[in-house]
């Protein structure tokens, strides 16, 4: 089996260990190298403060173990996710899964809220087998065998699949799963991507979760749906008497996300090509706005179909749309929770939902309403992140500096490449 850590680039790296006696090995942990955190999605090593020195310990979390049978012709997918600890058993300051756990615990302790979330993934096949038939039965039928294998694999891994569909883009499909509590959502998002690759490989194909295949193409987003329960386990997101139907705490949480989005967007949209997707009229997000059922808003208020108020409270959620699969699910959730908790601490009021095309407004008109255009490049987003004392304060000292260096190393690995080569590099990496 493979004991893995989820890294800055959203990929799994780790070590294979014998299945027999694995739980004793989990307890001891596995040696890991600090500089491994600076391996980019292109397998180059970014500038590292650790160099060749030091040791940390991978501590597998037995609750994340999956053992998925994809058929007799291919090996099982036997994986466990790990935290990274220091030699004294404490969390390593640069372990983003640990940072996610801490953020979720602080949200519960300070605001009395437990997060439920799910990641809605889009991905594309690399073959030319289905270059049309968006949303159609014919498009679905072409990948029905894959869909059946994939859905079964997700069930074996403890997930509850919701929908599988032929999406709009060429060769593009979407998978959704039911929400999960706390860290489990990020764990499942990480494993889901790996199972998609495994199922495709088992059928002699390849898929990519790249944010964008070409400048003129349709992007692959990862939309994160968020809702809350209170300490009594009751729905705590919905209040029909307040702005946007958001409860007071949920409204402050969303306001915090939007207030600080331009400062942390490099965490949730972390590739050089992510910012081609985050432009007006791509049905992703281009501004830090709350939208009423608007699929171009950074945060979308989702529609309700339940006939009763109790049913609406249980169903109500908001969707964060700027994320893509170049992001670590754990780091994305950590950043969203920290921004939302900051909004609760500051007592921010829920923003008024927008209902117009914001690309028609001037920067001054946007600013007057507390909104702004999202950064136009990863470099600009990294500059914002590096300059944000607020975001730095959400995480252990040094974590943001190391992350910024990682991403600047990723950009350096693209130096001299043509636009076509850059898109191809990300399609291969994801």
N, C-alpha and C positions, 0 to 999 in steps of 0.2 A: 504494500500500500504506500501511498505518498502522503507524508506530513508536510503541510504547506503553510506559508505565510502569504497574506494578500498585501501586495506592495503599492507604492505610490501610483504606479501606472495601471492599477486595477488587474494585474496579472498574478497568477499563483506561481510561487517558486518554493523549492523545498528539497526534501530528501526522501528517498524510498527506504522503507524499513520492513522487516519481515512481519507478516501478519501474526504469526505465532508469538505470543508474549508481548504484543503491542501495548497493552495497557500498562505493563511495568515500564516499558520504554516511554510511554506518555508521562508517567510520574517522574522519571529521571530527566526528561527533556533531551533535546538534541542541540549540539553546538551549532552556532550560526555566526556569520561574520558581519560586523556592523556596516561595512562598506557595501554589502549586498543591497542595502536600501537605496543606493544610488545607481543601481543598474536601471537604465532607461528602457522604454518599450522597444528600442532598437538594439538592445544589449550592449550599448556603449556604457561606460561608467562616467557619470557626471562628477564634477568637483566634490570631493568628500572631505569632511573634517576628521574622519577616522583613519584614513590611510590604510596601512596594513596592520594596524594595531587593534588589540582588543578582542573580546569574545562576548557574545550574548547567547541566550538559550531560547530555543523554540520550545514552547510548552503547548503540546496539542490539547485541544478542548474536545473531550470524548463526545460531548453532546452534538458536535458538528460532523461526526463521522458518517460517511455515506458509503454504501457498498452496492453498486448498481450493475445489474446484469443486462448487457446489451445484446446477448445472443452468443451462441457457441463459437462463432467465427472471430470474435474480438475479445480482448481481455476485459475483465470487470473494471469499472471505475471506482476504486477504493481510495477515498480521500478523507483526510481530517484537517481542519483548519487549526492554526496555532496562534497564540499570542507570543510576543517576544519579551522575555524577562532579562533582568540583570542577574549577575551571579548570586546576589543576596535574595533573590526571589521576588523582588519588586518589579513593577512594569518598567520596561525600557522606555525612556521619554519619547522615543521616535517610533514606537509601535502604534500604528493608527487604529488597529482594532481595539487596543486598550484605551486610546483617546475617545473612541466612539462609546465604549462602555461607560467611561467616566462622564461624558456629556449626558448620556441618557439617565444616569444615576442622579446627576445634578438637577436635571429637569424634574425628576420625580420628587427629589428632596425639597427643592425651592418652590416649585409651582404646583406640586401635587398632580402632575400629569404623566401618564404613561403613553409613549408613542406607539401607534400602530402605523405601519407603512408597507408599501409594496412598490416594486420597480417594474415598470412597463417597458419591455425591451423590443427594439426593432433591429433586424439584422438582414443580411442579404446573402444569397447563394452566389458563388463565384462563377458558376456555369451559366450558359445562355439558354437553359431549358425552359424558362418561363419569363420572357422579357415583356409580357403584356398580361392582360386579364386582371387588373387591379380589383381587389375586393370580391372577385368572382368565384363561383363554384368551380369553374374550369381551372382557375389559378390554384385554388385550394386542392383540387383533385391531383394536380401535378406533384404536390408535396405531401399528399395524404400519408404515404408510407413513412416518410420522415416524421410528420406530425404525430403519428401514432407511437412511433418509437420514442420520440422526445417527451411526449406527455407521460408515457409509461415510466421513462427514466426519472422524470421529475417526481412522480408519485413514489417511486422507490426511494428517492432521496428525501422523502418527508414533506414535499411541497404539495399544495393543492392547486393544480392548474385550473385556470378560469376560461381563457379563450386562446385559440390559435387561428390566425387568419392571414390571408394574402393581402399585404399592404399595398400602398399606392405605387411606390418606386419599383423600378426594374428589379425583378428577382427578390423583392423585399417581403419579409414576413414579420409578424408580431406575435409575441407570447406574453400572456399575463398570468399571474398567480394571485391567490388570495392574500390579503394583508397578514402580516405577522407582528408579534410584539417585540419591541426592543431590538436587540442586536441580531435576532434571528432573521429579520428582513434583509439586512446587509449580507449576512452569511449566505442566505439563499440566493441572493442576486449574484454573488461571486461564483457560487457553484453552478447556477443555471447557465452561465456563459460557457463554463467548461463542459457541461453536459451537451450543450448545443454543438460545440466543436466535435465532441466525441461521437455523437449520433451521426453527424454529417460524415465524419471519417469512416464510420462503420458502413455507410452506404456508398463509399467511394467518392464523396464530394467534400467541398469546403464551404464554410460560411465565414462572413466577416461582420463584426459589429462596429466597424470604422464609422466615425461621425459623418463622413462624406466620401463618396467614391470619386467624384469629380466636381469641379466648380459649378457645372450646370446640372449636376445630379440632385437627387432627393436624399436628404440626410437621414441618418439613423439616430433617433433620440432615445433617451432613457428617462421617462417621465416618472417622477416619484410622487406617489399619492400618500397624503399625511392625514391622520386623524388622531384623536386623543380619548383616553378614558381617565376618569378621576380616581381618587383613592378607594372609592367604593365600587369601582369597576363599571361605572355608568358612562355613557357617551358624554363627552365634554367639549365637542367642537361646534355644536349647532345652537343658535339662539335666533329664532325668526324675528325678534324685536330689535336686533342690532344690525349694524352695517354689514352688508354682505351675508347676512344670516350667520355670522361668525360669533361665537361666544366671546366674552371680554378677553379671556386669556388667549384663545385661539386668534383673535383679531390682533392682539399685541404681538403674538408669535409671528404671524404673517408680516406685520409691519416691520418687525426686526429683520426678517429675511430681506425684505425689499430695501430697507434703509442701508443695509450693509452689503447688498449683493455685489455692487461694483468693487468692493474691497475683497470679497472671497470667491468671486466667480472663477478665478484661476484654479480653484480646487474642484469645482463641479464641471467645468468645461476646460480641460487641461491640455489640449493638443493644439498644434499650430493650425490645424484645419477646423477646429471647433468654431472659430469665429467667422468662418464663411457661412456656417449654418445659422449663427445667431444674428441674422439680418432680417429686416422687414419682409413680410410676405412669403416667408419660407415655412410658415406654420410651426415655428419653434418659439423663440423669444428674442426680442431685440431691445426691450426697455424693462426697467425695474417696476413693473406695474402689476396690480391685481386686476384680473379681468373676469367679467361675469360670463361664464361659459364661452370664453374667447381662447381659441387655440393658438393665439400669438402672444398671449400674456405670459409673463414670467411665472406668476402664480394664477392658476385658473380655479374659479369656483365651479365645482362639478355639478351636473344636473342631478335632480332627485326624481325618483319614480315611486317611492313608497307612498301609500295613500294616507297613512296616519302620522301624527307628529312624532310619536315614539319611533316609528319606522324611519322617518326622515332623520331623526337625531342619530340613529344607529348607522344609517347609510352615508350621511354627510361627510365629505372630505374635500380637501383642496389638492391640486396637482401642481408640483414644481416642475417646470418644463425645460430649463436651460441645460440640464445634465446630459452627458453622453457616456458611452461605454469606455472612453479613455480614462474616466474617473474611477477611483476606488470607491465602491459602495460604502465602505466603512468611513472613509474620510468625508464623503459627501454627506452622509447622515450626521456625522460629528459636526460639520460646519453648519448645516441647517439647524440642528438643535441648538448650537451655541448662539447663532444669530437670533433664533426665535426666543431663546431664554434671555438674551440681551434686550430684546423688545419688551418682554414681560417685566424685566427689572426696571426699564425706563418708563414703564406705563404708557407705551405708545398706543395711540388709537388706531383702529383698523382703517386702512386707506379706503377711500371711495373707489368702488370698481369702475374701471374705464369701459366705455362702450363705443369708442371711435378709433379710427386709424391714427395711431400716434405718430406715424412717419410723416404726417402732414403738418405736425406742429413744430415750431422753431425750438431750439435749445432753451431759449428764454421762457417760452410758454410752458415747456415741460418742467423747467426748474421751478416755476411759480406754483406748480402742482406737486412738487416734491419728487419729480421723476427725472430720469436721464437715460440717454442711450447707453447700452452696455458697451464695454470696450470693443475696439475693432480688431484687436490682435492679442495673441497670448502674451507677447512682450509687454503690451500696455497693461493687461490684467495682472501680470506678475509684478510690475512696478507698483500698481495699486496695492497688491497684497503685501509687498515688502515694506511699503510706507505706512501700513495700518497698525498702529499701536493697539487698537481695539481687538483686531483679529489675533494678533500676537498673544494678547492676554488671555485668549480662550484656550490656548494650548501650552504644553510644557515648554520651558525656555529652549530656544534653539530649533524647535520643530519646524516653524515656518521658514527659517533661514535655510535649513537643509532641504526642505521641499522646493523652495525657489531655486536653489542651486541645481537640484535634480531636473527641474523643468527647463532651466536655461541650458543645461547640458543636453537635453533632448533637442532643443532648438539648434544648438551648435552641431549636432549630428546631421542636421539637414542642410548645413551650409554648402553651397555650390550645387545643390540639386535643383532640377527643373520642377515646375509646378506638377507635371505629370508624375515625376519620380517621387515627389512628396506624398501625393495621394496614394500611389502604389505602396509606398513604405508603410503608411498607416493601415491600408487594407491588409497587408501581410501581417502586421503586428497584432491586429485585433480580429 
